[in-house]
Amino acid sequence: MRRAAVASIASLSLAAAVAIPLATAAADPGIHVHGEGDLSPFERNAFVNHFNFELVGAPDGSSVRGKVMVNGTTDQGADKQKFDFSGSPICMRVVDNQATFIIRYDKTRNEPPIQAGAQFWVADNAKDPQDPTDGVIVNVLSENQLAKASCNTPAPRPIKTIAKGDVRIDNA
């Protein structure tokens, strides 16, 4: 009986801990850009990139905070190599169903040391029944490029459809 009570309390504590960030994000006025999924490879079996991001900011895109993580692999078999990076946003801009944000890396694995951050362009196409698939572009940036990067920069090419997952842009 005592073991069941302890397990119940632990389960409730875990549920409360998980619910707190979600409730805070939902109650936060402004912009909420979030998503998780896999990027489509340019060549079949060339790479797998899993992305996860959760960003909030004021309605004008200022005061942005959150986290972005990308975990991936390139090649296959003996040539397979894992890489990943994560970072915090330095800016965010939302126009209609598209957002751009820039992160400075705070952790990397197997990324070239010259890379300091990344710029993302994302599209939430769920609102358009004619184009129901979301999209993401990621460009890695050197320190010099990061210093000059702007969230006002339009996407450099059409936003590539993701293989699976979801991107959400919620404006207050």
Backbone as JSON Lines, residues from 0, in Angstrom:
{"i":0,"aa":"M","n":[0.82,-1.19,0.0],"ca":[0.0,0.0,0.0],"c":[0.87,1.25,0.0]}
{"i":1,"aa":"R","n":[1.88,1.23,0.85],"ca":[2.76,2.39,0.95],"c":[3.49,2.61,-0.38]}
{"i":2,"aa":"R","n":[3.92,1.53,-1.03],"ca":[4.62,1.62,-2.3],"c":[3.7,2.24,-3.36]}
{"i":3,"aa":"A","n":[2.41,1.88,-3.36],"ca":[1.44,2.44,-4.31],"c":[1.24,3.93,-4.06]}
{"i":4,"aa":"A","n":[1.21,4.35,-2.8],"ca":[1.04,5.77,-2.48],"c":[2.25,6.57,-2.94]}
{"i":5,"aa":"V","n":[3.45,6.03,-2.73],"ca":[4.66,6.71,-3.17],"c":[4.68,6.82,-4.69]}
{"i":6,"aa":"A","n":[4.31,5.74,-5.38],"ca":[4.27,5.76,-6.85],"c":[3.25,6.77,-7.35]}
{"i":7,"aa":"S","n":[2.09,6.86,-6.68],"ca":[1.07,7.83,-7.08],"c":[1.56,9.25,-6.89]}
{"i":8,"aa":"I","n":[2.21,9.53,-5.78],"ca":[2.74,10.87,-5.52],"c":[3.82,11.2,-6.54]}
{"i":9,"aa":"A","n":[4.69,10.25,-6.84],"ca":[5.73,10.48,-7.84],"c":[5.12,10.76,-9.21]}
{"i":10,"aa":"S","n":[4.08,10.02,-9.57],"ca":[3.41,10.23,-10.86],"c":[2.76,11.6,-10.92]}
{"i":11,"aa":"L","n":[2.1,12.01,-9.84],"ca":[1.49,13.33,-9.81],"c":[2.53,14.43,-9.88]}
{"i":12,"aa":"S","n":[3.65,14.26,-9.2],"ca":[4.73,15.25,-9.24],"c":[5.29,15.38,-10.65]}
{"i":13,"aa":"L","n":[5.49,14.24,-11.32],"ca":[5.98,14.26,-12.68],"c":[4.98,14.94,-13.61]}
{"i":14,"aa":"A","n":[3.71,14.63,-13.47],"ca":[2.68,15.25,-14.3],"c":[2.63,16.75,-14.08]}
{"i":15,"aa":"A","n":[2.76,17.2,-12.85],"ca":[2.75,18.63,-12.55],"c":[3.98,19.3,-13.15]}
{"i":16,"aa":"A","n":[5.13,18.67,-13.05],"ca":[6.35,19.26,-13.6],"c":[6.26,19.4,-15.11]}
{"i":17,"aa":"V","n":[5.67,18.43,-15.79],"ca":[5.52,18.5,-17.23],"c":[4.49,19.55,-17.62]}
{"i":18,"aa":"A","n":[3.43,19.71,-16.84],"ca":[2.36,20.65,-17.18],"c":[2.75,22.1,-16.96]}
{"i":19,"aa":"I","n":[3.67,22.38,-16.07],"ca":[4.02,23.76,-15.77],"c":[4.55,24.51,-16.98]}
{"i":20,"aa":"P","n":[5.57,23.98,-17.74],"ca":[6.03,24.73,-18.9],"c":[4.95,24.91,-19.96]}
{"i":21,"aa":"L","n":[4.1,23.9,-20.16],"ca":[3.05,24.02,-21.15],"c":[2.03,25.07,-20.76]}
{"i":22,"aa":"A","n":[1.65,25.12,-19.5],"ca":[0.69,26.11,-19.05],"c":[1.29,27.5,-19.16]}
{"i":23,"aa":"T","n":[2.58,27.65,-18.85],"ca":[3.23,28.95,-18.95],"c":[3.26,29.42,-20.39]}
{"i":24,"aa":"A","n":[3.62,28.52,-21.33],"ca":[3.68,28.89,-22.74],"c":[2.3,29.26,-23.26]}
{"i":25,"aa":"A","n":[1.27,28.52,-22.84],"ca":[-0.09,28.81,-23.31],"c":[-0.59,30.14,-22.77]}
{"i":26,"aa":"A","n":[-0.19,30.5,-21.55],"ca":[-0.66,31.74,-20.94],"c":[0.17,32.93,-21.37]}
{"i":27,"aa":"D","n":[1.31,32.71,-22.03],"ca":[2.21,33.77,-22.41],"c":[1.66,34.52,-23.62]}
{"i":28,"aa":"P","n":[1.36,35.82,-23.49],"ca":[0.86,36.56,-24.66],"c":[1.99,36.76,-25.66]}
{"i":29,"aa":"G","n":[1.64,36.76,-26.92],"ca":[2.65,37.0,-27.94],"c":[2.65,35.9,-28.98]}
{"i":30,"aa":"I","n":[3.84,35.59,-29.46],"ca":[4.01,34.61,-30.53],"c":[4.59,33.33,-29.96]}
{"i":31,"aa":"H","n":[4.08,32.21,-30.43],"ca":[4.56,30.9,-30.0],"c":[4.86,30.11,-31.28]}
{"i":32,"aa":"V","n":[6.13,29.8,-31.51],"ca":[6.56,29.04,-32.68],"c":[7.15,27.74,-32.16]}
{"i":33,"aa":"H","n":[6.58,26.62,-32.56],"ca":[7.06,25.34,-32.05],"c":[6.88,24.25,-33.09]}
{"i":34,"aa":"G","n":[7.73,23.24,-33.0],"ca":[7.63,22.15,-33.95],"c":[8.59,21.03,-33.63]}
{"i":35,"aa":"E","n":[8.29,19.89,-34.23],"ca":[9.14,18.71,-34.09],"c":[8.91,17.83,-35.3]}
{"i":36,"aa":"G","n":[9.98,17.25,-35.8],"ca":[9.83,16.35,-36.93],"c":[11.14,16.03,-37.59]}
{"i":37,"aa":"D","n":[11.05,15.49,-38.8],"ca":[12.22,15.1,-39.57],"c":[12.27,15.9,-40.86]}
{"i":38,"aa":"L","n":[13.46,16.41,-41.19],"ca":[13.66,17.09,-42.46],"c":[13.75,16.06,-43.57]}
{"i":39,"aa":"S","n":[13.29,16.43,-44.73],"ca":[13.39,15.56,-45.9],"c":[14.82,15.62,-46.43]}
{"i":40,"aa":"P","n":[15.45,14.46,-46.69],"ca":[16.81,14.48,-47.24],"c":[16.79,14.92,-48.7]}
{"i":41,"aa":"F","n":[17.9,15.51,-49.13],"ca":[18.01,15.91,-50.54],"c":[18.17,14.68,-51.43]}
{"i":42,"aa":"E","n":[18.84,13.65,-50.89],"ca":[19.0,12.38,-51.6],"c":[18.51,11.28,-50.68]}
{"i":43,"aa":"R","n":[17.89,10.27,-51.26],"ca":[17.37,9.15,-50.46],"c":[18.47,8.56,-49.58]}
{"i":44,"aa":"N","n":[18.2,8.42,-48.3],"ca":[19.11,7.86,-47.3],"c":[20.39,8.68,-47.12]}
{"i":45,"aa":"A","n":[20.43,9.93,-47.58],"ca":[21.63,10.76,-47.44],"c":[21.83,11.21,-45.99]}
{"i":46,"aa":"F","n":[20.77,11.59,-45.33],"ca":[20.87,12.02,-43.94],"c":[19.5,11.95,-43.29]}
{"i":47,"aa":"V","n":[19.51,11.97,-41.99],"ca":[18.28,12.09,-41.22],"c":[18.5,13.22,-40.23]}
{"i":48,"aa":"N","n":[17.66,14.23,-40.27],"ca":[17.74,15.36,-39.36],"c":[16.44,15.43,-38.57]}
{"i":49,"aa":"H","n":[16.52,15.28,-37.28],"ca":[15.34,15.43,-36.43],"c":[15.44,16.79,-35.74]}
{"i":50,"aa":"F","n":[14.41,17.62,-35.9],"ca":[14.42,18.95,-35.29],"c":[13.36,19.04,-34.21]}
{"i":51,"aa":"N","n":[13.61,19.93,-33.27],"ca":[12.67,20.2,-32.18],"c":[12.91,21.64,-31.74]}
{"i":52,"aa":"F","n":[11.88,22.48,-31.79],"ca":[12.05,23.85,-31.32],"c":[10.8,24.33,-30.6]}
{"i":53,"aa":"E","n":[11.03,25.2,-29.65],"ca":[9.96,25.77,-28.82],"c":[10.39,27.2,-28.51]}
{"i":54,"aa":"L","n":[9.74,28.19,-29.16],"ca":[10.11,29.59,-28.99],"c":[8.88,30.42,-28.65]}
{"i":55,"aa":"V","n":[9.07,31.39,-27.79],"ca":[8.02,32.37,-27.49],"c":[8.64,33.74,-27.53]}
{"i":56,"aa":"G","n":[7.83,34.73,-27.87],"ca":[8.3,36.11,-27.92],"c":[7.13,37.06,-27.88]}
{"i":57,"aa":"A","n":[7.46,38.34,-27.74],"ca":[6.45,39.39,-27.76],"c":[5.81,39.43,-29.16]}
{"i":58,"aa":"P","n":[4.64,40.06,-29.29],"ca":[3.98,40.12,-30.6],"c":[4.85,40.69,-31.71]}
{"i":59,"aa":"D","n":[5.81,41.58,-31.37],"ca":[6.7,42.14,-32.39],"c":[7.94,41.28,-32.62]}
{"i":60,"aa":"G","n":[8.02,40.12,-31.95],"ca":[9.15,39.22,-32.12],"c":[10.3,39.49,-31.16]}
{"i":61,"aa":"S","n":[10.21,40.53,-30.36],"ca":[11.27,40.82,-29.4],"c":[11.12,39.93,-28.17]}
{"i":62,"aa":"S","n":[12.08,40.01,-27.29],"ca":[12.08,39.23,-26.04],"c":[11.92,37.74,-26.32]}
{"i":63,"aa":"V","n":[12.54,37.27,-27.39],"ca":[12.4,35.86,-27.76],"c":[13.22,34.98,-26.82]}
{"i":64,"aa":"R","n":[12.64,33.86,-26.48],"ca":[13.32,32.88,-25.63],"c":[12.85,31.5,-26.04]}
{"i":65,"aa":"G","n":[13.64,30.51,-25.66],"ca":[13.28,29.15,-25.99],"c":[14.51,28.32,-26.29]}
{"i":66,"aa":"K","n":[14.3,27.23,-27.01],"ca":[15.38,26.29,-27.31],"c":[15.13,25.64,-28.66]}
{"i":67,"aa":"V","n":[16.22,25.39,-29.37],"ca":[16.18,24.71,-30.66],"c":[17.2,23.58,-30.61]}
{"i":68,"aa":"M","n":[16.81,22.4,-31.07],"ca":[17.72,21.26,-31.11],"c":[17.57,20.53,-32.44]}
{"i":69,"aa":"V","n":[18.7,20.12,-33.01],"ca":[18.71,19.29,-34.21],"c":[19.65,18.12,-33.94]}
{"i":70,"aa":"N","n":[19.15,16.91,-34.17],"ca":[19.96,15.69,-34.05],"c":[19.94,15.02,-35.4]}
{"i":71,"aa":"G","n":[21.1,14.59,-35.85],"ca":[21.12,13.99,-37.16],"c":[22.2,12.97,-37.37]}
{"i":72,"aa":"T","n":[22.11,12.32,-38.52],"ca":[23.13,11.38,-38.98],"c":[23.34,11.6,-40.47]}
{"i":73,"aa":"T","n":[24.55,11.37,-40.91],"ca":[24.85,11.4,-42.34],"c":[25.4,10.04,-42.73]}
{"i":74,"aa":"D","n":[25.24,9.7,-43.97],"ca":[25.74,8.45,-44.54],"c":[25.12,7.23,-43.86]}
{"i":75,"aa":"Q","n":[25.65,6.07,-44.2],"ca":[25.15,4.81,-43.67],"c":[26.31,3.86,-43.41]}
{"i":76,"aa":"G","n":[26.03,2.8,-42.71],"ca":[27.02,1.75,-42.45],"c":[28.26,2.28,-41.75]}
{"i":77,"aa":"A","n":[29.44,1.88,-42.25],"ca":[30.71,2.27,-41.64],"c":[30.95,3.77,-41.73]}
{"i":78,"aa":"D","n":[30.33,4.45,-42.71],"ca":[30.52,5.89,-42.89],"c":[29.54,6.73,-42.08]}
{"i":79,"aa":"K","n":[28.63,6.08,-41.38],"ca":[27.59,6.79,-40.62],"c":[28.23,7.67,-39.55]}
{"i":80,"aa":"Q","n":[27.78,8.92,-39.48],"ca":[28.29,9.84,-38.48],"c":[27.13,10.6,-37.85]}
{"i":81,"aa":"K","n":[27.13,10.66,-36.52],"ca":[26.11,11.41,-35.8],"c":[26.58,12.84,-35.61]}
{"i":82,"aa":"F","n":[25.63,13.76,-35.67],"ca":[25.93,15.15,-35.37],"c":[24.7,15.77,-34.73]}
{"i":83,"aa":"D","n":[24.89,16.77,-33.93],"ca":[23.76,17.5,-33.39],"c":[24.2,18.87,-32.93]}
{"i":84,"aa":"F","n":[23.22,19.75,-32.79],"ca":[23.47,21.06,-32.22],"c":[22.22,21.55,-31.52]}
{"i":85,"aa":"S","n":[22.45,22.45,-30.6],"ca":[21.33,23.1,-29.92],"c":[21.73,24.54,-29.65]}
{"i":86,"aa":"G","n":[20.74,25.37,-29.43],"ca":[21.03,26.77,-29.16],"c":[19.81,27.54,-28.73]}
{"i":87,"aa":"S","n":[20.08,28.76,-28.34],"ca":[19.03,29.68,-27.9],"c":[18.83,30.75,-28.96]}
{"i":88,"aa":"P","n":[17.59,31.22,-29.12],"ca":[17.31,32.2,-30.17],"c":[17.88,33.58,-29.84]}
{"i":89,"aa":"I","n":[18.33,34.27,-30.9],"ca":[18.76,35.67,-30.73],"c":[17.77,36.62,-31.41]}
{"i":90,"aa":"C","n":[16.93,36.09,-32.3],"ca":[15.86,36.9,-32.88],"c":[14.81,35.98,-33.48]}
{"i":91,"aa":"M","n":[13.62,36.54,-33.71],"ca":[12.53,35.79,-34.33],"c":[11.62,36.8,-35.04]}
{"i":92,"aa":"R","n":[11.12,36.4,-36.2],"ca":[10.16,37.23,-36.93],"c":[9.1,36.33,-37.52]}
{"i":93,"aa":"V","n":[7.84,36.74,-37.39],"ca":[6.72,35.97,-37.93],"c":[5.93,36.86,-38.89]}
{"i":94,"aa":"V","n":[5.65,36.33,-40.08],"ca":[4.79,36.99,-41.06],"c":[3.82,35.93,-41.55]}
{"i":95,"aa":"D","n":[2.55,36.15,-41.25],"ca":[1.5,35.2,-41.62],"c":[1.84,33.8,-41.1]}
{"i":96,"aa":"N","n":[1.99,32.82,-42.03],"ca":[2.22,31.45,-41.6],"c":[3.69,31.05,-41.65]}
{"i":97,"aa":"Q","n":[4.59,32.04,-41.76],"ca":[6.02,31.74,-41.81],"c":[6.77,32.48,-40.72]}
{"i":98,"aa":"A","n":[7.83,31.83,-40.23],"ca":[8.67,32.44,-39.2],"c":[10.13,32.22,-39.57]}
{"i":99,"aa":"T","n":[10.96,33.15,-39.16],"ca":[12.4,32.95,-39.25],"c":[12.98,33.21,-37.87]}
{"i":100,"aa":"F","n":[13.97,32.42,-37.51],"ca":[14.66,32.66,-36.24],"c":[16.11,32.24,-36.39]}
{"i":101,"aa":"I","n":[16.95,32.87,-35.58],"ca":[18.39,32.62,-35.59],"c":[18.8,32.18,-34.2]}
{"i":102,"aa":"I","n":[19.66,31.16,-34.16],"ca":[20.14,30.69,-32.86],"c":[21.67,30.77,-32.82]}
{"i":103,"aa":"R","n":[22.18,30.96,-31.63],"ca":[23.61,30.82,-31.36],"c":[23.79,29.46,-30.69]}
{"i":104,"aa":"Y","n":[24.72,28.66,-31.22],"ca":[24.95,27.34,-30.65],"c":[25.41,27.45,-29.19]}
{"i":105,"aa":"D","n":[24.87,26.56,-28.36],"ca":[25.41,26.41,-27.01],"c":[25.94,25.0,-26.81]}
{"i":106,"aa":"K","n":[25.66,24.11,-27.78],"ca":[26.18,22.75,-27.72],"c":[26.23,22.19,-29.14]}
{"i":107,"aa":"T","n":[27.33,21.53,-29.48],"ca":[27.44,20.87,-30.78],"c":[28.18,19.55,-30.62]}
{"i":108,"aa":"R","n":[27.93,18.65,-31.58],"ca":[28.69,17.4,-31.64],"c":[28.97,17.14,-33.11]}
{"i":109,"aa":"N","n":[30.24,17.0,-33.44],"ca":[30.71,16.71,-34.8],"c":[30.34,17.79,-35.82]}
{"i":110,"aa":"E","n":[30.09,19.0,-35.36],"ca":[29.89,20.13,-36.26],"c":[31.25,20.81,-36.45]}
{"i":111,"aa":"P","n":[31.56,21.32,-37.65],"ca":[32.83,22.01,-37.84],"c":[32.96,23.19,-36.86]}
{"i":112,"aa":"P","n":[34.15,23.4,-36.29],"ca":[34.32,24.45,-35.29],"c":[34.05,25.85,-35.82]}
{"i":113,"aa":"I","n":[34.08,26.03,-37.13],"ca":[33.83,27.35,-37.71],"c":[32.35,27.74,-37.56]}
{"i":114,"aa":"Q","n":[31.47,26.76,-37.38],"ca":[30.04,27.05,-37.27],"c":[29.69,27.58,-35.88]}
{"i":115,"aa":"A","n":[28.94,28.67,-35.85],"ca":[28.6,29.32,-34.57],"c":[27.1,29.35,-34.3]}
{"i":116,"aa":"G","n":[26.29,29.11,-35.33],"ca":[24.84,29.17,-35.16],"c":[24.13,28.73,-36.41]}
{"i":117,"aa":"A","n":[22.82,28.99,-36.43],"ca":[22.01,28.58,-37.58],"c":[20.81,29.51,-37.73]}
{"i":118,"aa":"Q","n":[20.36,29.64,-38.97],"ca":[19.14,30.38,-39.26],"c":[18.11,29.41,-39.8]}
{"i":119,"aa":"F","n":[16.88,29.55,-39.3],"ca":[15.77,28.68,-39.67],"c":[14.68,29.52,-40.32]}
{"i":120,"aa":"W","n":[14.08,28.96,-41.35],"ca":[12.84,29.48,-41.92],"c":[11.84,28.35,-41.83]}
{"i":121,"aa":"V","n":[10.69,28.59,-41.25],"ca":[9.69,27.54,-41.08],"c":[8.33,28.02,-41.61]}
{"i":122,"aa":"A","n":[7.53,27.08,-42.08],"ca":[6.2,27.39,-42.6],"c":[5.18,26.46,-41.96]}
{"i":123,"aa":"D","n":[4.11,27.05,-41.45],"ca":[2.99,26.32,-40.87],"c":[1.89,26.33,-41.92]}
{"i":124,"aa":"N","n":[1.81,25.29,-42.73],"ca":[0.84,25.24,-43.82],"c":[-0.46,24.55,-43.45]}
{"i":125,"aa":"A","n":[-0.63,24.21,-42.2],"ca":[-1.84,23.52,-41.78],"c":[-3.09,24.37,-42.0]}
{"i":126,"aa":"K","n":[-2.92,25.67,-42.09],"ca":[-4.06,26.58,-42.27],"c":[-4.56,26.6,-43.71]}
{"i":127,"aa":"D","n":[-3.77,26.04,-44.63],"ca":[-4.11,26.07,-46.05],"c":[-4.42,24.65,-46.53]}
{"i":128,"aa":"P","n":[-5.7,24.34,-46.78],"ca":[-6.05,22.98,-47.19],"c":[-5.43,22.57,-48.53]}
{"i":129,"aa":"Q","n":[-5.02,23.54,-49.36],"ca":[-4.39,23.22,-50.63],"c":[-2.92,22.81,-50.46]}
{"i":130,"aa":"D","n":[-2.3,23.16,-49.32],"ca":[-0.89,22.86,-49.08],"c":[-0.73,22.46,-47.62]}
{"i":131,"aa":"P","n":[-1.15,21.23,-47.27],"ca":[-1.23,20.85,-45.86],"c":[0.08,20.43,-45.2]}
{"i":132,"aa":"T","n":[1.21,20.49,-45.92],"ca":[2.46,20.02,-45.35],"c":[3.35,21.2,-44.95]}
{"i":133,"aa":"D","n":[3.88,21.13,-43.72],"ca":[4.74,22.19,-43.2],"c":[6.14,22.07,-43.8]}
{"i":134,"aa":"G","n":[6.95,23.12,-43.6],"ca":[8.29,23.11,-44.16],"c":[9.32,23.78,-43.28]}
{"i":135,"aa":"V","n":[10.59,23.42,-43.49],"ca":[11.71,23.96,-42.72],"c":[12.94,24.07,-43.62]}
{"i":136,"aa":"I","n":[13.67,25.17,-43.49],"ca":[15.01,25.32,-44.07],"c":[15.95,25.64,-42.92]}
{"i":137,"aa":"V","n":[17.14,25.05,-42.93],"ca":[18.16,25.35,-41.93],"c":[19.45,25.71,-42.67]}
{"i":138,"aa":"N","n":[20.02,26.87,-42.37],"ca":[21.34,27.24,-42.89],"c":[22.27,27.44,-41.71]}
{"i":139,"aa":"V","n":[23.41,26.74,-41.71],"ca":[24.39,26.93,-40.65],"c":[25.2,28.2,-40.93]}
{"i":140,"aa":"L","n":[25.65,28.84,-39.85],"ca":[26.32,30.13,-39.96],"c":[27.66,30.13,-39.24]}
{"i":141,"aa":"S","n":[28.66,30.76,-39.87],"ca":[29.94,30.99,-39.2],"c":[29.76,32.15,-38.22]}
{"i":142,"aa":"E","n":[30.77,32.43,-37.42],"ca":[30.69,33.55,-36.48],"c":[30.47,34.87,-37.22]}
{"i":143,"aa":"N","n":[31.17,35.05,-38.34],"ca":[31.03,36.27,-39.14],"c":[29.61,36.38,-39.73]}
{"i":144,"aa":"Q","n":[29.1,35.28,-40.26],"ca":[27.74,35.27,-40.81],"c":[26.7,35.5,-39.72]}
{"i":145,"aa":"L","n":[26.93,34.9,-38.55],"ca":[26.0,35.07,-37.43],"c":[25.93,36.53,-37.0]}
{"i":146,"aa":"A","n":[27.06,37.21,-36.99],"ca":[27.11,38.62,-36.59],"c":[26.3,39.5,-37.55]}
{"i":147,"aa":"K","n":[26.22,39.11,-38.82],"ca":[25.52,39.9,-39.84],"c":[24.09,39.41,-40.1]}
{"i":148,"aa":"A","n":[23.72,38.26,-39.58],"ca":[22.43,37.65,-39.88],"c":[21.27,38.49,-39.33]}
{"i":149,"aa":"S","n":[20.15,38.42,-40.02],"ca":[18.96,39.18,-39.63],"c":[17.72,38.3,-39.79]}
{"i":150,"aa":"C","n":[16.81,38.44,-38.86],"ca":[15.54,37.72,-38.97],"c":[14.64,38.34,-40.02]}
{"i":151,"aa":"N","n":[15.05,39.46,-40.61],"ca":[14.29,40.09,-41.69],"c":[14.67,39.55,-43.05]}
{"i":152,"aa":"T","n":[15.62,38.62,-43.11],"ca":[16.07,38.05,-44.37],"c":[15.04,37.05,-44.89]}
{"i":153,"aa":"P","n":[14.6,37.22,-46.14],"ca":[13.65,36.23,-46.69],"c":[14.34,34.89,-46.91]}
{"i":154,"aa":"A","n":[13.54,33.85,-46.99],"ca":[14.08,32.5,-47.22],"c":[14.89,32.49,-48.52]}
{"i":155,"aa":"P","n":[16.06,31.84,-48.52],"ca":[16.94,31.85,-49.69],"c":[16.45,30.97,-50.84]}
{"i":156,"aa":"R","n":[15.49,30.12,-50.57],"ca":[14.95,29.21,-51.58],"c":[13.57,28.77,-51.07]}
{"i":157,"aa":"P","n":[12.79,28.1,-51.89],"ca":[11.5,27.63,-51.39],"c":[11.69,26.76,-50.14]}
{"i":158,"aa":"I","n":[10.81,26.92,-49.19],"ca":[10.9,26.18,-47.94],"c":[10.58,24.71,-48.22]}
{"i":159,"aa":"K","n":[11.53,23.84,-47.87],"ca":[11.44,22.41,-48.18],"c":[10.44,21.72,-47.25]}
{"i":160,"aa":"T","n":[9.6,20.9,-47.83],"ca":[8.6,20.14,-47.08],"c":[9.31,19.16,-46.15]}
{"i":161,"aa":"I","n":[8.81,19.07,-44.91],"ca":[9.4,18.12,-43.97],"c":[8.89,16.71,-44.26]}
{"i":162,"aa":"A","n":[9.68,15.71,-43.87],"ca":[9.31,14.32,-44.1],"c":[8.17,13.9,-43.19]}
{"i":163,"aa":"K","n":[8.23,14.33,-41.93],"ca":[7.14,14.08,-41.0],"c":[7.27,15.05,-39.84]}
{"i":164,"aa":"G","n":[6.16,15.24,-39.15],"ca":[6.16,16.16,-38.01],"c":[5.17,17.28,-38.18]}
{"i":165,"aa":"D","n":[5.36,18.33,-37.39],"ca":[4.43,19.44,-37.38],"c":[5.15,20.72,-36.98]}
{"i":166,"aa":"V","n":[4.82,21.81,-37.62],"ca":[5.28,23.15,-37.27],"c":[4.04,23.96,-36.94]}
{"i":167,"aa":"R","n":[4.07,24.68,-35.81],"ca":[2.93,25.51,-35.42],"c":[3.4,26.92,-35.15]}
{"i":168,"aa":"I","n":[2.66,27.88,-35.69],"ca":[2.91,29.29,-35.41],"c":[1.61,29.84,-34.87]}
{"i":169,"aa":"D","n":[1.64,30.22,-33.6],"ca":[0.46,30.77,-32.93],"c":[0.7,32.22,-32.6]}
{"i":170,"aa":"N","n":[-0.09,33.1,-33.19],"ca":[0.02,34.53,-32.92],"c":[-1.06,34.92,-31.92]}
{"i":171,"aa":"A","n":[-0.67,35.77,-30.97],"ca":[-1.66,36.23,-29.98],"c":[-2.5,37.34,-30.56]}
